[in-house]
Amino acid sequence: MELYSGIDLHSNNLVLVVINQEDRVVYQKRLANNLELILEQLKPFQPELRGIAVESTFNWYWLVDGLMDAGYPLHLVNTSAVMQYEGLKYTDDDHDAFWLAHLLRLGILPTGYIYPKEQRAVRDLARKRVRLVQQRTSFILSAKSLFERLTGKQADSNVIKRPTAYDIYLPVIDDKNHRMELASNFNLIQTLDSQIGQIEKSVTGQIKLDPSYQILQTVPGIGLILALTIMLETGDISRFASAGNYASYSRCVSGKRTSNGKSKGRGNTKNGNKYLGWAFVEAAHHAQRFNPQAKRFYQRKLAQRNSIVATKALANKLAKACFFMLRNRESFNSDRLFH
């Protein structure tokens, strides 16, 4: 008899449900987040179990990796795409786990990509770098704002990032409390700079010989860090059916909804990979500055709409180009992209 399982995962416990081909529940229990306990409870069903559906929550790594290592066929659920019957008046964790198993049995379960365990750690480390860069930027802006508020003079962002900022800006401030406030920003910027540098050295040392990394750097506007981000966030390019799918995943496609020529609002604007979205927008900013064909494309779009739309349009172009480059293992060709 074929069996199907659904797991509703939480921070400290989960609900495990196993159903048969007739949607009859043969096992249902709330368990602690303990891998050994879960494997023990699943063991009697393993020979007949055709798949396990696990919610893509913030803490799925340990569970999915552990079950896959034990030989279970895993399906990581795209939670945002799971639809339940709208007529239901009451649902709970037991029903949610059952519903995942039910959709899996029917073959209509929306699933996500299980990023390979071996490469996941370096990708997450690169993501940490992006977050640290964002935090560093916030402290730079805070320091600039404070200095300008107190002196009426502008502070240079590039100078603020250097250790010499203490000697240049602090002596100008009279009040000791304001000096301490400004110095705290400088201290945090220097600390974050050190951490960012260490992460960059570690990540680039691990992936610099990857062919995809070399190919991506041939795109105008994509340097070491953006190539690293795009390669790690993309993963296996074959998981995308088309360039359009990849551009959509990279958040380079409008979420606008229309009907009969009229706008019906926007939807799914946050679906996709925010790190890829950031990378391709950054690449577009650099490309339109240093590549003549990219600049002409950007200016043509800018004349029609505005800078945000023009940048997104160029980012979309670059995302689709990267799709074909990674799929076909070929370098960037500006004439083909902007023909």
C-alpha positions in Angstrom: 0.0 0.0 0.0 1.3 3.4 -0.9 1.6 6.0 1.9 2.1 9.7 1.9 3.3 12.0 4.8 2.9 15.6 5.6 4.7 17.6 8.3 3.5 20.9 9.7 6.8 22.3 11.2 7.1 24.8 14.0 9.9 26.3 16.0 9.9 23.6 18.8 7.6 20.9 17.6 5.8 19.5 14.5 2.8 17.5 13.5 3.4 14.4 11.5 0.6 12.8 9.5 0.7 9.7 7.4 -2.2 8.8 5.0 -2.9 6.0 2.6 -4.2 6.1 -1.0 -7.8 6.6 0.2 -6.9 9.7 2.3 -7.3 7.7 5.5 -5.0 8.8 8.3 -2.9 5.8 9.5 -0.7 7.9 11.8 -1.0 11.4 13.4 1.0 12.8 16.3 2.6 16.0 17.5 6.3 15.4 18.1 9.2 17.4 19.5 11.8 18.7 17.1 14.0 15.7 17.6 15.4 14.0 14.5 16.0 10.6 16.2 12.4 10.5 17.6 10.9 11.4 14.2 13.0 8.7 12.4 11.8 6.2 14.9 8.2 7.1 14.4 8.5 7.0 10.6 10.5 3.7 10.4 7.5 1.3 10.3 6.1 3.2 7.3 9.4 3.7 5.3 8.9 0.8 2.8 5.5 2.0 1.6 6.2 5.8 2.0 6.2 7.5 -1.4 7.1 10.9 -0.2 7.2 13.4 2.7 6.0 17.0 2.3 7.7 19.4 4.7 6.8 23.1 5.1 9.4 25.6 3.9 9.7 27.3 7.2 12.7 29.2 8.6 14.1 26.1 10.3 13.7 23.3 7.7 17.4 22.6 7.2 17.9 20.1 10.0 14.7 18.1 9.3 14.9 17.9 5.5 18.6 17.1 5.5 18.1 14.4 8.2 15.2 12.7 6.5 17.0 12.8 3.1 20.1 11.3 4.7 17.9 8.5 6.0 16.7 7.7 2.5 13.2 9.3 2.5 11.9 11.1 -0.6 11.5 14.7 0.4 9.3 17.5 -1.0 9.9 21.0 0.3 6.6 22.8 0.2 6.2 26.2 -1.4 4.0 27.4 1.5 2.8 30.6 -0.2 1.4 28.7 -3.1 -0.6 26.1 -1.1 -4.3 26.8 -1.4 -6.8 25.4 1.0 -10.6 25.0 0.5 -12.0 28.4 1.3 -15.2 27.0 2.8 -13.4 25.6 5.8 -14.5 27.2 9.1 -11.8 25.6 11.3 -8.3 24.3 10.6 -5.4 23.4 12.9 -2.0 21.9 12.7 -3.3 18.3 12.3 -5.4 19.4 9.3 -2.5 21.4 7.8 -0.2 18.4 7.9 -3.0 16.2 6.4 -3.6 18.7 3.6 0.1 18.6 2.6 0.0 14.8 2.5 -3.3 15.0 0.5 -1.8 17.4 -2.1 1.3 15.2 -2.4 -0.9 12.1 -3.0 -2.8 13.9 -5.7 0.4 15.1 -7.4 -0.5 18.8 -7.2 1.7 19.8 -4.3 3.5 23.1 -5.1 7.2 22.5 -4.1 10.3 24.6 -3.8 14.0 23.9 -4.6 16.0 22.1 -2.0 19.4 23.8 -2.3 22.2 21.2 -2.2 23.4 20.8 1.4 27.1 20.9 0.4 26.8 24.4 -1.2 24.1 25.8 1.1 26.6 27.0 3.8 28.7 29.1 1.5 25.5 30.6 0.0 24.2 31.5 3.4 27.6 33.0 4.3 27.4 35.2 1.2 23.9 36.3 2.3 25.3 37.3 5.6 27.7 39.6 3.8 24.8 41.3 2.0 23.1 42.0 5.3 26.3 43.3 6.9 26.8 45.6 3.9 23.3 47.0 4.4 23.9 47.6 8.1 27.2 49.3 7.3 25.4 51.6 4.9 22.9 52.5 7.6 25.7 53.5 10.0 27.4 55.5 7.2 24.2 57.4 6.6 23.7 57.9 10.3 27.2 59.4 10.7 26.7 61.7 7.7 23.4 62.9 9.0 24.7 63.6 12.5 27.8 65.5 11.2 25.7 67.6 8.8 23.1 68.3 11.5 25.8 69.6 14.0 28.1 71.5 11.6 26.1 72.4 8.5 28.8 70.8 6.4 28.7 67.7 4.3 30.7 64.6 5.2 32.2 62.3 2.5 30.9 58.7 2.6 34.2 57.4 1.3 36.1 59.2 4.0 33.7 58.0 6.7 34.5 54.4 5.8 38.2 54.9 6.5 40.0 54.7 9.9 41.1 58.4 9.3 37.5 59.5 9.8 38.1 59.8 13.6 40.8 62.4 13.1 39.0 64.3 10.4 35.5 64.6 11.9 35.6 64.1 15.6 37.7 67.2 16.5 35.1 69.4 14.8 32.4 68.3 17.2 32.3 70.3 20.5 29.9 68.3 22.6 31.4 65.1 24.1 28.1 63.2 23.9 27.8 64.0 20.2 31.5 63.0 19.7 30.7 59.7 21.4 27.7 59.2 19.2 29.6 59.8 16.0 32.5 57.7 17.2 30.2 54.8 17.9 29.1 54.9 14.2 32.8 54.9 13.1 33.5 51.9 15.4 30.6 49.9 14.0 31.6 50.7 10.4 35.2 49.6 11.0 34.0 46.4 12.7 31.6 45.6 9.9 34.3 46.3 7.3 36.5 43.8 9.0 33.8 41.1 9.0 32.7 41.8 5.4 36.4 41.5 4.3 36.8 38.1 6.1 33.6 36.8 4.6 34.6 37.9 1.1 38.0 36.2 1.4 36.4 33.0 2.6 33.7 32.8 0.0 35.7 33.8 -3.0 38.4 31.3 -2.0 35.9 28.5 -2.1 34.2 29.3 -5.5 36.7 31.3 -7.6 37.5 28.3 -9.8 33.9 27.5 -10.6 33.3 28.0 -14.4 30.0 29.8 -13.8 31.8 32.4 -11.7 34.2 33.1 -14.5 31.4 33.3 -17.1 29.3 35.8 -15.1 32.2 38.2 -14.7 32.2 38.8 -18.5 28.9 40.7 -18.1 29.4 44.5 -18.0 28.5 45.7 -14.5 29.0 42.3 -12.8 32.2 42.1 -10.8 33.5 39.7 -8.2 30.8 40.1 -5.6 27.8 40.3 -7.9 29.1 37.2 -9.8 29.4 35.4 -6.5 25.9 36.4 -5.4 24.3 35.5 -8.7 26.0 32.1 -9.0 25.2 31.0 -5.4 21.6 32.2 -5.4 20.9 30.7 -8.8 22.1 27.2 -8.0 21.3 24.7 -10.7 20.2 26.7 -13.8 18.4 23.7 -15.2 15.7 24.1 -12.6 14.4 27.1 -14.6 12.3 26.3 -17.6 13.0 29.5 -19.5 14.7 32.9 -19.3 11.4 34.5 -18.3 11.0 32.1 -15.4 14.5 33.0 -14.2 13.9 36.8 -14.6 10.7 36.4 -12.6 12.5 34.5 -9.9 15.1 37.3 -9.9 12.3 39.9 -9.2 13.0 41.6 -12.5 9.4 41.2 -13.8 6.5 43.5 -13.0 3.8 42.0 -10.7 1.1 44.0 -12.4 -2.3 42.4 -13.1 -4.5 43.5 -16.0 -7.9 42.6 -17.4 -9.5 44.0 -20.5 -6.6 46.5 -20.8 -7.2 47.8 -17.2 -4.9 47.5 -14.2 -6.3 45.2 -11.5 -3.6 45.9 -8.9 -0.3 44.3 -8.2 0.5 40.9 -6.8 3.4 38.6 -5.9 5.8 41.5 -5.9 7.9 39.8 -3.1 7.9 36.4 -4.7 11.3 35.3 -5.9 14.8 35.8 -4.6 15.5 39.2 -3.1 19.3 38.6 -3.2 19.2 38.0 -7.0 16.9 41.0 -7.3 19.4 43.2 -5.5 22.3 41.8 -7.6 20.8 42.5 -11.0 19.7 46.0 -10.1 23.2 46.7 -8.9 24.5 45.2 -12.2 22.1 47.4 -14.2 23.4 50.6 -12.4 27.0 49.7 -13.3 26.3 48.5 -16.8 24.5 51.7 -17.9 27.6 53.6 -16.7 30.3 51.6 -18.4 28.7 49.8 -21.4 27.6 52.1 -24.3 24.9 49.7 -25.6 23.5 49.2 -22.1 23.5 53.0 -21.6 21.6 53.6 -24.8 19.0 51.0 -23.8 18.6 52.6 -20.4 18.3 56.1 -21.8 15.6 54.9 -24.3 13.6 53.4 -21.4 14.2 56.5 -19.3 12.7 58.7 -21.9 9.6 56.6 -22.0 9.0 56.1 -18.2 11.3 56.9 -15.3 14.6 55.8 -13.8 13.2 53.0 -11.7 11.4 51.4 -14.6 14.5 51.9 -16.8 16.8 50.3 -14.3 14.4 47.3 -13.8 14.2 46.9 -17.6 17.9 46.7 -17.9 18.1 44.4 -14.9 15.6 42.1 -16.7 17.8 42.1 -19.8 20.9 41.2 -17.8 19.0 38.4 -15.9 17.9 36.8 -19.1 21.4 37.1 -20.6 22.8 35.4 -17.5 20.3 32.6 -17.9 21.5 31.7 -21.4 25.1 32.2 -20.5 24.9 29.8 -17.5 22.8 27.3 -19.5 25.0 27.3 -22.6 28.3 27.9 -20.8 29.2 30.9 -23.0 30.5 34.4 -22.3 28.6 37.6 -22.6 27.8 39.0 -26.0 26.7 42.6 -25.9 25.7 42.6 -29.6 23.3 39.7 -29.1 21.7 41.2 -26.1 21.2 44.7 -27.4 20.6 43.9 -31.1 
